[in-house]
Every structure is written in structure tokens, then in C-alpha cells.
Amino acid sequence: MLDGCTPWPEEFAERYRVAGHWRDETLGELLGRLARTHSYKTALVAGTDRWSYAELDTRADRLAAGLDWLGIGPGDRVVVQLPNTAELVALLFALFRIGAQPVLALPAHRSSEITYFCEFTEAVAYVIPDVHMAFDYRELAADVAARVPTLKHVLVAGDPGGFTALGDVRGDPVDLPRPDPAEVALFLLSGGTTGVPKLVPRAHQEWSYSGRAVAEACDYGEETVHLVSLPLTHNWPLTHGLLATFHAGGTLVLAPGPSPDETFPIIERERVTETGLIPGAALLWMEAAEWDEYDLSSLRRVTIGGTKLQPELARRVEPALGCRLQQAFGMAEGLCGFHRWDDPEDVVLVSQGLPVSPDDEVRVVDEDDHDVPPGEVGQLLARGPYTVRGYYRAPEHNDRTFTADGFYRTGDLVRLLPSGHIVFEGRVKDQINRGAEKIAAEEVENQLLAHPGIREVALVGLPDEVLGERICACVVPRGTPPTLAELSLFLRGRGVAAFKFPDRLEIVHELPLTPLGKVSKKTLTALLISSGAPLSSSLIGSGAAAPSSFVKDA
Ligand code: J2J
């Protein structure tokens, strides 16, 4: 087991092996087995690339040999920041094969996040596209490489521009040592709640099982054609899209983004049967489906998740898209729930899914970790064969975030239906869910506190029909208050990903406090929602005193 990762107690490991969840197979071997079983079947379609299982397997092998030749080997961390391309999939399996561990960044991340991932994991390589969405990743990589001494290689998909082209590292397949299936296969990013992002170490055997369990829960088979249009490097598209589809011998189709323009022609052409969407994208699809002429009749089901799907919107999905609705609830740390094909409609409309493994253990607890009465709301705790036991190199955070007996405190408020389906009711964690991108408020607050015009700041999520939540920064200024545009520029200058920029700015005299003297985000959010109008007009410049509820916790 890798240094910095929490091991599974042997008693649990044994149970999961006996149950057949954990198998003696690495993710690299999984692809080899699939290539033998489904060799000429199309595994992957992305842009103009259309690869069979055998071709993907060969490409992964060649790339593994090339990476080995470069000196990248077992236990080396490689930060991967690629958009939805076939190369990304080949690279992941190549890294799995040599036992190197991809750290999965998002295309939207910038120097602040990437430098942190590279430094924290002591990465030896960083893989980028050349230019994507009008952004030149080579400039970003040059900046990161200058700051991170461990980084020996920057590999570029496409034009090398001074670095090594990914295409040039392909060698002839060679025999490579086999990683241990219990070892970490990859690092996923946690939504996070603290000042620095947390990395989730996922091992070959347990992460592979999560994909198999999703495939079973969703009845995937060889006929499954799953379209991923969200960034593939998120856990949800990776397990539900890539892993589950491959386990079933289906076809994975990648789109560059989720807009109807980007996806509808692909659905028609590839006869897509399944796809995952966040509620905001589903809304766009439903509107476009009314007038668009593309044939979407191959869609068997759309799965909506990542952020709460309101029941009113849920009700419109099946009539508008002409296929079944399924909801998905999950987390990079593990536990995920999906509806089953025979779940009754009223359950599908109001709940977010049922855990996928018979060995998933969930508890719903109050603030003292006591189980709440059945059906009541409390914090969701999770443990099971694919839910991690700790974050990478974060012992103190792990002590707070995992119970002594290994349950992960999800920070989500839920209630359980008698059937076991999870209903999402809110969060206790200091996180904003903006269009399913998770933002740790503290991380952005720390960045903003470096602004000379900001004395204090609190970030909260406000409800938004399309994104689920929008980011509101409440700022106590120092001198002349900054504007929203200045804050965005400031964060851009510090290399922060744009999805973390505030959508709204409130200038206030002071922030409401809890009895313990911490900023009460609950009060702040309630005030912002109830005031509707910008708080600034009532709290600043007018000389008006803050309402008492604004300075004290309710
Ligand atoms: C409300 N909140 C949700 C939902 C996740 C499947 C599906 C999603 C993710 C994911 C995933 C939600 N309604 N339907 O990894 O395998 C919020 C919760 C959760 C957090 C985790 C998967 N589905 N959420 O979104 O790691 O707050 O994973 O704890 O990105 O998203 O975010 P993430």
C-alpha cells in the first residue's frame, strides 16, 4: 500500500474478496481480457477516432512501453489534464499497466490547482493538450514546470511545441512488471471542503468493482452505447461511462461538451442508448428536443445527477426526451446510487438512487453520530467495498472526515425511503455545487483574502435554476470595495479555475457569527435568499444598521 494512503482492515478486504467484489485483476489486465473477449467490437468513439477493444488494447500497450522507456514507472504520479479524447482513454490504461498513477485534473484547472497537484503528489510527468478551448496549455505547463522540481516530463497531445509529443512516446509492447491490484490505480479529486484540494486514492480492485457494480445496477450489456459529454476525468463519467460500459463490453462515445449542438448529431449517428447529464444540461436538451430534428430515438435512458434534480424538472424529462429517467447520486470518495430499471416512477422522480452494491453500508446520523429515526434527515455516512478509507496524505483531515470504524462522513444531508433509496436534502459541508462542479468555499476565500481591498470574505452558494447553485462572495472591504469584475481578474491572475469565480458580490459591514464566533453561512445564505435584492443597498452606504439576525446566528 502506498505511503500516505489508509489501508483497508484485513477483515473487510477478506469479506470483499470472498463476495467476489474484489478480484485479482488490475485495470490494465481488465482491458486485456476485454480485448480478448470483444476484440473487434467498437470500444471507443471520439471525434474521428473509432477504436475496437483490440485496438485500444494495442495502443495502451504501445504507450505503456513508451512511458516505460521515458523512465516513468510503478508508483510514479502523472498529472493528466486532457479533454474528452481517445488519447485520454489510451493513456489511462497505459498508466494503469505500468503501475504509474494518474492524478486526474480537469481541463478548467489553472496554474494554482495544477502546481498544487504536481507538488503535493511529487508528480514526475504532466500531460496536456496543446490548445483546447482557445487556451494554450503549453504556457501553463511551462509555468508549472518552472516551479515544480520533481516534474521531469511534460507530454503534449497534439503539437509538441517544445515538449514531448504523446504520439512519439509509443514503443513496441514490452513485458512490464504487474502492479498489485490492491495498489492505488489513480487519484481522483474530491469536491473538497478545506483550503487545499484533497486527493482520493482509488485502488485497482475496488475502483474496477465500482464500475462493475454500476454496470449491473444499470443492466449494461454489449448493446450499450454510452455517451459521455461531461469532462471524463470526473468520477461519475469515469465509472458510469467508461468503466461500466467497458465491463459490459459496450461502446463508449465521447463528446467535447454537453450542449445539444455537440451531442445530438452524435446520438443520431452512433445510436447512443445511455448518457449522464447534470440538470442544467438536461434543461437545454429538453428545450432543444422540441424543435431540433435529430433522431434521439435510440436513447433508452438519461441519467441525471451531480447536483439535485428538482422533481418538477424530473417530471418533464421522459415526455420531452422520449426515454427513461434515472437519477445518480455519488462521490469521488466512492458510494454511488442509481435507480434500477424497475423502480416505480414516484421513487425515480423524488429520490436520487439506490446504492449499487449489496455491501454498501449507509447510516444517517445526527450531530452526535447517533442514527436518526427511519425516514428522518441526517448526515449520510458511507462505508463499503468501493468507498475509500482516507484521503491521500491528509491524516488530520481523515481523523475528522472518517469515523473510527471507517465510515466516510459525506457532508450530505439525506433521508432514506423505506426501499433504501437516498433522497438528497442539503449539505452540512462548506462546499458549493455549481453545475455539479464542487467548490470548497475555504479554498476560494483564502485566495480572495490576498486581495488588498478585502478584509473578510465568506463564500456561499445561492439557489439557481440552471446551475443548482451560484457562488456569492460576501465581502467586508478594506478601503474602496472591489467590484465583481475585479475579483474575477484577481483570481484569474492567481491561476484559479474560472468555475470557482464568484457570480455575485455582496459588500457588507460585517459577517454574521455563530455563538462560537465562526461565520454563520447558514444565516448569511438565509438572509441573501430572503432579501432577494442585493444586500449591499441596505447594508452599506445607507448608514443602516445590519439587522440583528445578520450579526448573530439564528
Ligand atoms: C444532489 N447532490 C449530488 C445528486 C452528487 C455519481 C453521481 C455523481 C457523482 C459526483 C459521482 C448528487 N443530487 N444527484 O461521483 O459516481 C453531490 C453530493 C456529493 C457530491 C460529490 C458519481 N450527486 N451530489 O457528483 O465527487 O454533495 O461526485 O457528496 O463530483 O456531489 O461530488 P463528486
Boltz pocket constraint, residues with backbone or C-beta under 6 A from the ligand:
constraints:
  - pocket:
      binder: B
      contacts: [[A, 189], [A, 190], [A, 191], [A, 234], [A, 235], [A, 236], [A, 239], [A, 304], [A, 305], [A, 306], [A, 307], [A, 308], [A, 309], [A, 327], [A, 328], [A, 329], [A, 330], [A, 331], [A, 332], [A, 333], [A, 334], [A, 335], [A, 336], [A, 337], [A, 352], [A, 410], [A, 412], [A, 424], [A, 427], [A, 433], [A, 436], [A, 438]]
      max_distance: 6.0
